Amino acid sequence: MDGYAELRAFRTTHPYRSLSVGGVEWKYISGPVPPGAEEAGPALLVLGGGFSFGESAFRTITNFEPRFRVIAPSYPAVRTMADLLTGIAAILDAEGIPSANVFGHSLGAGVAHAFARRYPQRVDKLVLSGFGLYTRGHTRLVSAFVRLFSVLPRPALAAFYRPRIARLLEGAEEDERAFLSAYTEDLFAAHTRPSALARLAVLLDLAAHPDTYAAASVFERPDDVLLIASSDDRGFTPREREALLATYPGARAHIFGQGGHWAAVTHPTEYDAVVGRFIEGRPPPPGKSESVPAPAPRRASHRRRGEERPTASALEAKLAAFRAGHRYRTLDVGGVRWRYLAGGSGEQVLLLPPGGTRMPDMYLLLIEALERDFRVLAPAYPAGAGIAGLADGLAAILDAEGVKQADVLGSSFGGFVAQVFARRHPERVRRLVLANTGGPAAAPLPVLPLLIRFLAVLPEDAVRFLTGWNWHRWFVPGANDDSKFWDALLRDILSRLGKEDLLSALREMNDFAHLPAEAVQRVPASGTPPAPVLLIESERDEAFSPRARAALRALYPAAEVRLFAGAGHGVMATRTAEYVGAVREFLRRP
């Protein structure tokens, strides 16, 4: 199961609970009492790191809830450690839990460290991971950092942390790295500037007031404490990690020789075994982690085992056969001439609005594969229709073909058209697939109005050249055997489009960018629920940034997500078999 599928399944069974503590609203996840346990059962309090949403620990919760009643709070936007400690204790009281095992990572370890001093009687076992006690110099640096980002816009904080998170994930497995990179963007988007800065303020409060929180006092329960660290953790210096160790004399320590600040990601099996055995009272796993090197980062690869991409000559033959077997049908819609391809067979109809190339030829491999199971309708866009006109033209094609309802797959710019179609004609969408695309306000080209005015005064050849440059960097795979074919196909498509076609694409993109982002899925007049949605993403999409992809996920919170690790915007061509498999499996559901 991929990361987003796991997260989606987790959310359906773990709703947040709410509690007001001193006028502050807390949200937290409270798992069930384990089977056979009495009353509250053995409890595990999971305190998350800087993102500090309860669900961000969903894998830890899932791993331990068969044996423990797991409590995982989200931190509200309070700025003192004292407020956090008071709220966490109140949650335990509300859940009838007198004491719990406490696990914390990074900021969460700092909270757990302070909680153990404030409420030692409420701590059964204590696990601290990826933490240290700041030196005075580090405290001053963090203080300056908080002051700086207090006056900068919220995106600046996310921009600062993105490359650091990317470095933390370098040693993770490819698919896991891709999922966590995307999920962190969701978490960035869920924060306001006050809530993001509050996390830093709490850590700074602990460091700046060690006496208030007895941060340097000794906790003499060696059998009940496990400290986990990595020798190459850049979040805390060796001196700071040693200062933490000194406050837990005789405690068990597990040191990863390499693993960085996020050893749970770079060494998941070993990490889970160490934590699980300790909390459950079993002996530690054999061997010394110091001798276990972090796995080398995997290089992104578009090719998967069992999937061989066709050669350039084979692709040329496929294109010739595709064009010979797919002749355009025509339709007049409000005085505008539409052209569209119709092929395949079956009861289910798949409507396939094309991307920025405005013609369905780029989808030849997708159409060829899906026509075996579906009746496929794939239009070419006319110039000057506007984004709403494109959506209404799709509806007119369905009418002409006698189709009441269809599955819709929109990729890239086609995803814009598909979303507008779903807004204007919700009753006609059975299932919706949005691939390598974004929501309103996420157009892949900056300063669109200025760009449109600039291109409008240029000769057609110049407009075609600049458009082709963008197409090449987005759609053509890197240097490989078949890139010449896709490059040639793009040039051929471009030669068939006039200046007005190319400017229309930009105007329609600009129209979409200014649509309201709310109410993306309307309830049809029939009262039936909105159509199920599948989002297909590529980790290295050159056209839509991680932030834009996170914004789209936020627009469709109930959607399934299929994330292609290491792939770019042209994943439909580079990972065709996987891509088609994901689409087919989703559309075949009743």
C-alpha positions in Angstrom: 0.0 0.0 0.0 1.4 3.4 -0.9 1.7 6.2 1.6 -1.4 8.2 0.6 -3.5 5.0 0.5 -2.3 4.3 4.1 -3.0 7.8 5.2 -6.5 7.8 3.6 -7.4 4.5 5.3 -6.1 5.9 8.6 -8.2 9.0 8.4 -11.4 7.1 8.0 -10.9 5.3 11.3 -9.1 7.9 13.4 -11.1 11.1 13.6 -9.9 14.0 15.7 -11.4 14.6 19.1 -11.6 18.2 20.5 -10.9 19.6 24.0 -10.9 23.1 25.3 -8.1 23.8 27.8 -7.9 27.3 29.3 -9.8 28.7 26.3 -7.4 27.0 23.8 -8.9 24.4 21.4 -6.9 21.1 21.3 -7.4 18.4 18.7 -6.0 14.9 19.2 -6.3 11.3 18.0 -7.4 8.8 20.6 -7.1 5.1 19.7 -9.2 2.3 21.0 -8.4 0.3 24.2 -6.4 -2.8 23.0 -8.4 -6.1 23.0 -8.3 -7.8 26.4 -7.0 -4.7 28.2 -8.7 -3.4 31.3 -10.1 0.1 31.6 -7.8 2.6 29.7 -5.3 -0.2 29.0 -1.6 0.4 28.6 -1.3 3.8 26.9 1.2 5.4 24.5 1.5 9.2 24.2 3.0 10.1 20.8 4.3 13.6 20.6 5.1 14.7 17.0 7.9 17.0 15.7 7.8 20.3 14.1 4.7 19.7 11.9 2.9 18.6 15.1 -0.3 17.3 13.7 -1.5 14.1 15.4 -2.1 12.3 12.1 1.5 12.9 11.0 2.4 10.0 13.3 -0.1 7.7 11.6 2.4 4.9 11.1 3.5 4.9 14.7 -0.1 4.9 15.8 -1.0 2.1 13.5 2.1 0.0 14.6 1.3 0.3 18.3 -2.5 0.5 18.7 -2.9 -3.3 18.7 -1.0 -3.3 22.1 -1.5 0.2 23.4 -4.1 2.9 23.6 -2.4 5.6 21.6 -3.0 9.3 22.1 -1.5 11.7 19.5 -2.2 15.4 20.0 -1.9 18.2 17.4 -0.2 21.2 19.0 -2.3 24.4 19.0 -0.7 27.8 18.3 0.5 28.4 21.8 4.0 29.9 22.3 5.2 28.5 25.7 6.1 25.0 26.7 4.0 25.4 29.9 0.9 25.7 27.8 1.7 22.6 25.8 2.4 20.6 29.0 -0.9 21.7 30.6 -2.9 20.8 27.5 -1.3 17.4 27.1 -2.0 16.5 30.8 -5.6 17.7 30.3 -6.0 15.3 27.4 -4.8 12.4 29.4 -7.2 13.4 32.2 -10.1 13.7 29.7 -9.3 10.2 28.4 -9.0 8.7 31.9 -5.3 7.8 31.5 -3.4 8.3 34.8 0.0 7.5 33.2 1.4 6.5 29.7 4.5 5.5 27.9 5.7 8.7 26.1 7.4 8.8 22.7 8.7 12.0 21.2 10.8 12.9 18.2 12.6 16.2 17.5 10.3 19.0 19.0 8.1 16.2 20.4 11.1 14.9 22.2 11.6 18.3 23.7 8.0 18.3 24.9 8.4 14.8 26.3 11.6 15.8 28.1 9.8 18.7 29.8 6.7 16.6 30.4 8.7 14.0 32.3 10.0 16.7 34.6 6.6 18.4 35.1 4.6 15.1 35.5 7.1 12.3 36.3 4.3 10.2 37.9 2.5 10.2 34.6 5.4 8.7 32.6 5.8 4.9 32.4 8.5 4.7 29.8 10.1 7.5 28.0 11.6 7.5 24.4 13.3 10.6 23.1 14.5 10.6 19.5 16.5 13.2 17.5 16.9 15.8 20.3 19.4 17.7 22.3 19.7 20.6 24.7 20.5 23.8 22.9 23.7 25.7 23.8 23.4 29.4 24.5 24.8 30.2 21.1 22.2 28.0 19.4 19.5 29.5 21.5 20.4 33.0 20.4 20.5 31.8 16.7 17.0 30.3 17.0 15.8 33.5 18.7 17.1 35.6 15.8 15.5 33.1 13.4 12.1 33.5 15.0 12.3 37.3 14.9 13.3 37.3 11.3 10.5 35.0 10.1 8.0 36.8 12.3 8.1 39.7 9.8 8.4 37.6 6.6 5.4 36.0 4.8 4.5 32.4 5.7 5.8 30.9 2.4 9.3 32.1 3.4 9.4 29.7 6.3 8.3 26.8 4.1 10.9 27.8 1.5 13.6 27.8 4.1 12.7 24.3 5.3 12.0 22.6 2.0 15.7 21.9 1.0 16.5 20.8 4.5 13.7 18.3 4.4 14.8 17.1 1.0 18.3 16.4 2.5 16.7 14.5 5.4 14.9 12.2 2.9 17.8 11.5 0.7 18.5 8.1 2.4 14.9 6.9 2.2 13.5 4.4 -0.2 12.4 6.0 -3.5 8.6 5.6 -3.0 8.8 6.6 0.6 10.8 9.7 -0.2 8.3 10.8 -2.8 5.4 10.3 -0.4 7.0 12.1 2.5 8.1 15.0 0.3 4.5 15.4 -0.9 3.0 15.0 2.5 5.2 17.6 4.1 3.8 20.0 1.5 0.3 19.2 2.8 1.5 19.9 6.3 3.1 23.2 5.3 -0.1 24.2 3.7 -2.1 23.3 6.8 -0.1 25.8 9.0 -0.7 29.5 9.3 2.3 31.7 10.0 1.4 32.0 13.7 1.1 28.3 14.1 4.3 27.5 12.3 6.2 30.1 14.4 4.6 28.9 17.6 6.5 25.6 17.2 9.8 27.4 17.1 8.7 29.6 20.0 7.9 26.6 22.2 11.4 25.1 21.5 13.0 28.4 22.2 11.0 28.8 25.4 12.4 25.5 26.7 16.0 26.5 25.7 15.8 30.0 27.0 14.2 29.0 30.4 16.0 25.8 31.4 15.4 26.4 35.1 11.6 26.9 34.6 11.3 23.5 33.0 14.1 21.8 35.0 15.6 20.9 31.5 19.0 20.1 32.9 17.8 18.2 36.0 18.6 14.5 36.3 15.8 12.0 35.6 17.1 8.9 37.5 15.0 6.0 36.1 17.5 4.3 33.8 15.4 1.3 33.1 12.5 3.5 31.8 14.4 5.7 29.3 15.5 5.1 25.8 17.5 7.8 23.9 17.8 7.5 20.1 20.3 9.6 18.1 22.3 9.7 14.9 25.9 10.6 14.8 25.3 12.8 11.7 22.2 14.5 13.0 22.6 18.2 11.9 19.7 19.4 13.9 21.7 19.2 17.1 25.4 19.3 17.8 27.3 16.4 19.5 27.7 18.7 22.5 23.9 19.3 22.7 23.1 15.5 22.4 25.7 14.8 25.1 24.0 17.4 27.4 20.7 15.5 27.0 22.4 12.2 27.7 23.8 13.6 30.9 20.3 14.2 32.3 19.4 10.5 32.0 22.2 8.6 33.7 22.3 4.9 33.0 19.5 5.2 30.3 19.6 2.9 27.3 20.9 4.7 24.2 20.7 3.6 20.6 23.0 5.5 18.2 22.8 5.3 14.5 26.1 5.8 12.8 24.4 7.4 9.9 20.8 8.3 9.5 20.4 12.0 10.0 17.7 13.7 11.9 15.0 11.4 10.5 16.4 7.9 11.3 12.9 6.5 11.4 12.8 7.2 7.6 16.3 6.2 6.7 16.4 3.0 8.9 12.7 2.2 9.3 13.0 -1.5 10.2 15.7 -1.1 12.7 14.2 2.1 14.2 10.8 0.4 14.7 12.4 -2.7 16.2 14.3 -0.6 18.7 11.3 1.5 19.8 8.9 -1.4 19.8 11.1 -3.8 21.9 11.8 -1.1 24.5 8.2 0.0 25.0 7.0 -3.6 25.1 9.7 -4.6 27.6 11.6 -6.9 25.3 15.4 -7.0 24.9 16.9 -4.8 22.2 17.6 -6.2 18.8 21.1 -7.7 18.3 23.9 -5.9 16.7 25.2 -2.4 16.9 23.5 0.3 14.8 26.7 2.3 14.5 28.0 -0.2 12.0 24.9 0.0 9.9 25.5 2.6 7.1 22.6 4.6 5.8 21.3 3.3 2.5 22.7 5.3 -0.4 20.2 7.6 -2.0 18.6 6.1 -5.0 18.9 7.9 -8.2 15.6 8.7 -9.8 14.8 6.3 -12.5 11.8 6.4 -14.8 12.0 2.8 -15.8 10.6 0.0 -13.7 11.2 -3.7 -13.9 8.8 -5.5 -16.2 8.1 -2.3 -18.2 10.0 -1.8 -21.3 9.3 1.4 -23.2 8.9 1.0 -27.0 11.8 2.2 -29.1 11.6 5.3 -31.2 10.9 3.4 -34.4 8.2 1.4 -32.6 6.6 4.6 -31.4 6.7 6.0 -34.9 4.8 2.9 -36.1 2.3 3.3 -33.3 1.7 6.9 -34.2 1.1 6.1 -37.8 -1.3 3.3 -36.9 -3.0 5.5 -34.4 -3.6 8.4 -36.8 -4.7 6.0 -39.6 -7.2 4.3 -37.2 -8.5 7.5 -35.6 -10.2 10.0 -37.9 -11.6 13.1 -36.4 -15.4 13.6 -36.1 -16.7 17.2 -36.3 -19.4 19.0 -34.3 -20.6 22.6 -34.4 -21.2 24.0 -30.9 -22.6 27.5 -30.8 -20.9 28.4 -34.1 -17.6 26.9 -33.1 -16.3 23.9 -35.0 -15.1 21.1 -32.7 -13.1 18.0 -33.7 -12.8 14.8 -31.6 -11.7 11.2 -31.8 -13.9 8.4 -30.9 -12.7 4.8 -30.4 -12.7 1.7 -28.3 -15.7 -0.3 -27.0 -17.5 -1.1 -23.8 -20.3 0.3 -21.7 -18.1 2.8 -19.8 -17.1 6.0 -21.6 -13.9 7.8 -20.9 -13.7 11.5 -21.8 -10.1 12.6 -22.3 -9.6 16.3 -22.6 -6.1 17.0 -23.9 -3.4 19.0 -22.2 -1.6 22.1 -23.4 -0.8 20.7 -26.8 -4.6 21.0 -27.5 -4.6 17.8 -29.6 -4.9 14.2 -28.3 -1.9 12.9 -30.2 0.3 13.0 -27.2 -2.0 10.5 -25.5 -1.6 7.9 -28.2 -0.2 5.2 -25.8 -2.8 6.0 -23.2 -5.7 5.9 -25.7 -4.3 2.7 -27.3 -4.2 0.9 -23.9 -7.6 2.2 -22.6 -9.6 1.6 -25.7 -9.4 -2.2 -24.9 -11.7 -1.6 -22.0 -13.4 1.7 -22.6 -15.1 3.8 -25.2 -12.8 6.8 -25.4 -13.7 10.3 -26.6 -10.8 12.6 -27.0 -11.4 16.1 -28.4 -9.0 18.7 -29.9 -9.7 22.2 -28.6 -10.9 25.0 -30.9 -9.4 28.5 -30.5 -11.2 31.3 -28.7 -13.8 29.2 -26.7 -12.6 30.2 -23.2 -12.2 27.8 -20.3 -16.0 27.6 -19.7 -16.6 27.2 -23.5 -14.2 24.2 -23.5 -16.1 22.6 -20.7 -19.4 23.1 -22.4 -18.0 21.8 -25.6 -17.2 18.5 -23.9 -20.8 18.3 -22.7 -21.9 18.9 -26.3 -19.7 16.0 -27.5 -21.3 13.7 -25.0 -24.7 14.8 -26.2 -23.7 14.1 -29.8 -22.5 10.6 -28.9 -25.6 9.8 -26.8 -23.6 9.6 -23.5 -25.3 10.7 -20.3 -22.4 10.2 -17.9 -18.6 9.5 -18.4 -15.4 9.0 -16.6 -13.1 12.0 -17.1 -9.3 12.0 -17.2 -7.6 15.4 -17.4 -3.8 15.7 -17.5 -1.9 18.9 -17.1 -4.0 21.7 -18.8 -6.5 19.0 -19.4 -6.9 18.8 -15.7 -8.0 22.4 -15.7 -10.6 21.7 -18.3 -11.8 18.6 -16.5 -12.2 20.5 -13.2 -14.3 23.2 -14.9 -16.3 20.5 -16.6 -17.0 18.8 -13.2 -18.1 22.2 -11.8 -20.4 23.1 -14.6 -21.7 19.6 -15.3 -21.3 17.6 -12.1 -24.1 15.1 -12.9 -22.2 14.0 -16.0 -19.1 12.8 -14.2 -19.0 9.3 -12.9 -15.3 9.3 -11.8 -12.7 12.0 -12.1 -8.9 11.5 -12.7 -6.7 14.6 -12.4 -3.2 13.9 -13.4 -0.1 16.2 -13.2 -2.2 19.3 -12.8 -3.1 21.9 -10.3 -6.1 23.8 -9.0 -7.1 27.5 -9.5 -4.3 29.9 -8.8 -1.8 27.2 -9.7 -1.1 27.9 -13.4 2.4 26.6 -14.3 3.4 29.9 -16.0 4.1 33.0 -14.0 2.7 36.5 -14.7 0.3 35.1 -17.3 -1.5 38.4 -18.2 1.9 40.1 -19.0 3.0 37.0 -21.0 -0.2 37.0 -23.0 0.2 40.7 -23.9 3.9 40.2 -24.8 3.2 37.2 -27.1 0.3 38.9 -28.7 2.6 41.4 -30.5 5.2 38.8 -31.5 5.1 37.1 -34.9 3.7 33.6 -35.1 7.0 31.9 -35.5 8.3 33.5 -32.3 5.2 32.5 -30.3 5.6 28.9 -31.7 9.3 28.9 -30.7 8.7 30.0 -27.1 5.7 27.6 -26.7 7.8 24.7 -28.0 10.6 25.5 -25.5 8.1 25.2 -22.7 6.6 22.0 -24.1 10.0 20.4 -24.5 11.0 21.0 -20.9 7.7 19.7 -19.5 6.8 16.8 -21.7 9.9 15.4 -23.2 11.7 12.8 -21.1 15.4 13.2 -20.4 18.0 12.0 -22.9 17.0 8.4 -23.7 16.1 6.3 -26.7 12.6 7.6 -27.2 13.0 11.3 -26.4 13.7 12.1 -30.1 10.3 10.6 -31.0 8.4 12.7 -28.4 10.4 15.8 -29.4 9.5 15.2 -33.1 5.8 14.7 -32.2 5.7 17.9 -30.3 7.2 19.8 -33.2 4.6 18.2 -35.5 1.7 19.1 -33.3 3.1 22.7 -32.9 3.2 23.0 -36.7 -0.5 22.3 -36.9 -1.4 25.1 -34.4 -1.7 28.8 -35.3 -0.9 31.8 -33.1 -4.5 32.1 -32.0 -4.5 28.5 -30.8 -1.4 29.1 -28.7 -2.7 32.4 -27.3 -6.1 30.8 -26.5 -4.3 28.2 -24.4 -2.8 30.9 -22.3 -6.0 32.9 -22.0 -7.9 29.8 -20.9 -5.2 29.0 -18.4 -5.5 32.6 -17.1 -9.3 32.2 -16.8 -8.9 29.0 -14.8 -6.3 30.7 -12.5 -8.9 33.3 -11.5 -11.7 30.9 -10.6 -12.6 30.6 -6.9 -10.9 27.6 -5.3 -13.8 26.7 -3.0 -16.6 24.4 -3.9 -14.6 22.5 -6.5 -17.1 19.6 -6.4 -20.8 20.6 -6.4 -23.5 18.1 -5.5 -25.5 17.4 -8.7 -29.1 18.3 -9.0 -29.9 14.6 -8.4 -28.5 14.9 -4.9 -26.0 12.1 -5.5 -22.6 12.6 -3.9 -19.7 14.2 -5.9 -17.8 11.9 -8.1 -14.8 9.9 -6.6 -11.5 11.5 -7.5 -8.0 10.1 -8.2 -5.1 12.5 -8.2 -2.0 11.3 -10.1 1.2 13.1 -9.2 4.9 12.9 -10.1 7.5 13.6 -7.5 9.7 15.7 -10.0 6.9 17.4 -11.9 8.5 20.3 -13.8 5.3 22.1 -14.4 3.6 22.0 -11.0 5.5 22.6 -7.9 5.2 20.6 -4.7 3.3 23.5 -3.2 0.8 23.5 -6.1 0.3 19.8 -5.8 -0.3 20.1 -2.1 -2.9 22.8 -2.8 -4.7 20.5 -5.2 -4.8 17.7 -2.6 -6.3 20.2 -0.2 -9.1 21.0 -2.7 -9.9 17.3 -2.9 -9.4 16.0 0.7 -11.3 12.7 0.0 -9.4 11.9 -3.2 -7.1 9.0 -3.6 -3.5 9.9 -4.5 -1.2 7.9 -6.8 2.3 9.3 -6.5 5.0 8.3 -9.0 8.4 8.5 -7.3 11.2 9.9 -9.4 9.0 10.7 -12.4 8.5 14.0 -14.2 5.6 15.8 -15.9 5.7 13.3 -18.8 5.1 10.3 -16.6 2.3 9.2 -19.0 5.0 8.4 -21.6 7.8 7.3 -19.3 5.9 5.0 -17.0 3.0 4.1 -19.3 2.2 0.6 -18.0 2.1 1.7 -14.3 0.1 4.8 -15.3 -2.5 2.9 -17.3 -2.7 0.3 -14.5 -3.5 3.0 -11.9 -6.2 4.6 -14.2 -7.8 1.3 -15.2 -8.0 0.0 -11.6 -9.7 3.2 -10.5 -12.2 3.5 -13.4 -13.2 -0.2 -13.2 -14.7 0.3 -9.8 -18.5 0.4 -9.7 
